[in-house]
Amino acid sequence: MLNNKIPTLDLHGEVSPMVDLLVKDFILENYISGHKKVIIIHGVGTGALRKAVHQSLNNNKLVSNFKIDMFNAGSTIIEIKD
């Protein structure tokens, strides 16, 4: 039976200065593991974590695309380059 679970990083409770490091490590780990799609949960709140996550993703050369999950505005779906 296949495991279709998408790797997920939950950043609830994290502070913005740590987000860049956590996101970079998460993306690199999944790139090395061969995962092409991952999810980062940042919550809705004030938008500070989402902004920090998206800024980190914009600067990450391993990320080909990302978007807010249309079913959950507190999550971002990321596509990792080959």
Summary of the structure (lengths in Angstrom):
residues: 82
radius of gyration: 12.1
end to end distance: 24.9
largest distance: 40.2
contacts: 205
relative contact order: 0.23
helix: 35%
strand: 29%
